[in-house]
């Protein structure tokens, strides 16, 4: 017979799969001997069996009866006993927390008889009827699926009738009347009276919890949070204890350390003569936990002792719910507590210092995302800005600017050099130009997966969304908050880390953590305003050092300029994984690329353009190689479609057509138009780019390779240690690589002879096409290294271009659960990841020691870094700012892998 | 000791890997007891060893000595004997024929002494010196790498000096003088005298053949023909026999049946007193083989008997080279002969009737490419057009039209409804618009892999290229042939099957084979003008019937209209594998799609547009399902980006801008422009299309599915057997499919209830993204079938769009050997094919019996059909015209697989 029911004394905290998070921790506390109201957990197995068969497994009823009997025997009371009723709570508890998603029923066991017994035992008729009224309401709504408004309306009507506004002003008789009305509502809605049998109440409540797993709301939540749908939930059935039994009762929540700063000490809130839901609802003001010391020193001391015991046991910050019933302390829940990014780092090092955890464990207690949060600039903490509203922290950063309500205003502001914040009720694809032009985005509607949130994160723009207090009238160009009207041009500030919206300009402060990461510990300390922050910087330093000492993956940066390279080194990059050369042909050099494109193949003009570019490009490389002395620097040959260097087709067509219609066309424009038309592609992403360009436009790649090789030779001759690597982009077949490689090897040999130096320059390919990955065992014959370009690889594997789709249908796709997060943010392990794995294994098949890396923003994404470590890449490369995150996560990945 | 040298008596025809094609067939003839001049073959192993080590393997020298000794002993003569020299030829012979690519040296063994012996023995001093002069010339050029023009110039100078124009007018003394001059050229160029030692000559010649494998010319040829580079060539060393020893000598080529019609009988050419190279060079006119009967009946009869023996032995048409030396017949070479398409079919059935081969073998003797050739319309065979020139048959078909020289003229002609042929020296990407507008393309330069050829094949346009007799002056708009000038507007005709260029209009006749395939045997016969053609139609019918009886793959057609569907059935399609629905929204219906796009989500306008479209779409499906009664019909939900239904952005921008500049803008244009801008995508191929559209534009897919399901229900109710299948395009993830499937299943259930019929309608996905293939084990949970869309899959796997790249750099890519043929013509087995294999195995992992097919033109490409059979697909689907080819190749694939 399968075991479905576990007494709290039977489980432990590691059984979250079976007992859910809440149940596992209740078991753990019970095992530790803490005062936990007795109860039992119905396992997730039972839920899965129920959901599969459509009814409760038979054995479940029997096992519940036995577990209940045991509690009744221990306490000497029986469920719903008319004289002294044992009451139970029934709560869901899945493996992963799904706050507010599932069901709770309290006071199970009360009925027309036992309410009298409860009144007797508690000495309070009002308490008893209030408890019964709550049961009928909760049960009606969550178990019997009756519209909750029916109960609320009846409640309000009664208060109106009595002429009171506060629930507390209703007396026992009122509540009895209300209970009768509630029972009437139940009878009307279901055609049956409110179930009086305590055991029926219990069984129905359990079934309701099972069913709550499959509500649409819960399914959507799971899709968004990427929680598997087949886990099911556990059900916790626990003896009720009451914090609302008078002045010697109360309820509270507490933390074993400060979850916002990491300070050790006593943190929490307490509310006398109250139930948990009153604390949560925020109707009454709570006192700090320290107030309990004066009110009930015995319970307070016991609680402090238990907190310490729990923290020592869990070896981490604990978050605790407790109730005191007539002077007796009960522990209702505990779990490892959530904390801010700063607290995470500080607590981790504190626990190391206290000997509770190892350095490896400390590393696992912080995340790259937390480090990122600490790295963003923040509003000056000394500023005392006027808070306007609070929304969701949708995309980090701190942005200040003038309010604009539409694209036109945003673009005009940007053109005038004025910073602006785009304010919309919600955004849609039409708002993209405005989002691009603005410093940040603020919306009144929508959550973390709304269009605004998804797109802003993709763009790296600060975003606060769902600030519901804002009334936005785009037509009138007004934003109204609490009756005050703000107009276009009024300056506001939004905090993408907290969701705060402020009025007026606020100074933005650079992060001391960033100062430390970029310039070292002393610079970090110097940027701190207080000791807490210094302690934080020190904690980050200690954890980063440990991460660096552990990690297997090397971390490089993507850098195209000497400035970027310097920055990358400062952030700890061990080389450049991607130097894009197309950026070197902008500005004054653009004309040469234009000439190159416009000239005929083999013509003197084309050669002249190449000859003019070579020394400029050589100097670019000399500058960067000098900075990167002794470290690898991967240079990608020119990649983008050539028309990117020419004028925009539409504007030029319009210009020429209008000129014609009005009488005077510039022949130069006409000539250029014909070239632009010729180079125009319907799908430039899938056109003449990368290696195709190198083969199509002979001399271009050669010029670049010669410039790079000569730069290296020059430095080598000067006694430096340049380590360039040549990377061929968009390779799909071995022949492409072979041809460029032959040319490259010839150039290397020639230049080496010319300068009289030895040059060992690796030539490799960027793997960004599925074909390259599936034929990697071929390509490997001609490559010294591969670097996965996961951005393009994502585009080709999914068949969508980021520019075209991310702002258009990604929000809907996330909503529909097609993906949990944009595959351009975190690598799509299941799809694109498989292609990467195929590429890695095929490549190693031919050349076991081939150097494999990844360049592109996935290289700095925490989850993706773990994947790249797992598949055995040698390095990741990302933008300089993300290098510290990659270092941290690479260290964590090593620890996670058990190495 | 490895064996490198094989006497002709040691091998056989199946050892082509080891002995090369020529060597294997020489061995086979020797084994059969035919009169083959004795000799031996040096294996490809020896060549590979040589190429690897850079020198001849030591054992080779020893083995050559032994083999040579054996021949010398048999013949009683020794190599280069001054009195009666044994002379040898040294010829390359690789596994695959590489005509003109490699080297031959004749008369090895002649030197200053033995030339006298040869004169003595042959009784002709002139013959002896001519032979020596040829040796020095060939040896100098091919073995010693001396510029061939040096010899030709000396030869011409001597003729000038003697005042003669014909080589034959030079006498023995002249040729002796010429030989001395040639030896001087050799000495000057190499600093060493011409090698006199016969054995040195032999060894150097052998080494030269080895080296010829790796010339650039040979490497390029192999890349184009997709012959592996590591095979190496064999070397055939054979006793010389001479057809130029007077009136009782001669040389010829013959075929055991007519290679152009398939008629049995005697076919060949003979040239008295001549050597093989004289026949090839075409300097003298040959006689038909029958002339030999009068001249030398004994040899003629012997030859006839040997021809029959060879054909019976090879069980196929044989192509034979022979020489008669003073009345003695020698067989120099044989191989299975090339033949025309018509001959291939007729010979195959003849051989079945003669009991020489089985029906399965007959099926393997013809190809889909040959069938295609027979299906194209051809010029009226009774027309006697004036031939202008001949080029390469680059893309099949028969096109007639007015000469145009540029895009503008081609487009103007097309606009005026005048058929035209684009005539260019060679084409490049700029000529694409003209190629699109013209009926056919004719170029003076370039081969089968030139831009014109590759692009025309991609477009299905008739193309003749490399017609070198044409002088084309595009600026002057003239085409000059043999002094006659043709101008724009002159009508010409080009035959893409033969490469012929004719002057004037020629009637084009539909193919009787096509008439048979589309309408049956009687219709085929009726379209024939002679008995030969009837016999051909009958042969095709017999082979097609056998193919149909053998094949495992089902063949469906891609058809979007009732007309296409009828045509597809006529060609033998067993269902529709792809019905594209976007074509159903053109013309008068376009306005509804416009409304759909322009209306707001959830608006009445949008619903109105959907409501208007549904009955129209339903009628489309009723019409097609009626035709396809009882056969599956896969309907793909709308796929292309929506802006394809709107006006072109550039034209509209120009229109509005010009209107603004000149004073009067139509507000409707402005409104439309804003919509077109909003829908514009940088890369529409990677944008909002396929299933994304279905999710983005709620109601669109639903409308289509309802129309289809209702059409099926209506027909079912009327007693028909409709078999629609719903195909979701561009699926990348299981959720996308799930959502559409849920909607589809709901509609099916609703309609079934409404009409009171049972409906069993499969829902599946088109696999055209790498992600779909690598996650097929996931998708299979939600799919009843998969159809690989290999066109899009090729685009995403390679990361290029056919429209953008095929005309731009494919010719160069083929030239560079990146691929041998456009991957859009024949599936790229190594890359895209692997992705297909992954998709198939992953899908079958989840659902072993899932139906798998392919739609897109690869489904009708011969080579690709074999691949699809191999990987175990259930069906292929292609355009109706290609259905017979697919049927034939599917049958061949089954036989090939040994099933």
Interface residues (C-beta under 8 A of the other chain):
Chain A: X429 X430 X649 X650 X653 X654 X657 X658 X661 X662 X678 X681 X682 X683 X684 X685 X686 X687 X688 X692 X695 X696 X730 X732 X733 X735 X736 X739 X768 X769 X770 X771 X774 X775 X778 X792 X795 X796 X797 X798 X799 X800 X801 X803 X804 X805 X808 X809 X812 X813 X816 X817 X818 X819 X828 X830 X831 X832 X834 X835 X838
Chain B: X223 X429 X430 X649 X650 X653 X654 X657 X658 X661 X662 X678 X681 X682 X683 X684 X685 X686 X687 X688 X692 X695 X696 X730 X732 X733 X735 X736 X739 X768 X769 X770 X771 X774 X775 X778 X792 X795 X796 X797 X798 X799 X800 X801 X803 X804 X805 X808 X809 X812 X813 X816 X817 X818 X819 X828 X830 X831 X832 X834 X835 X838
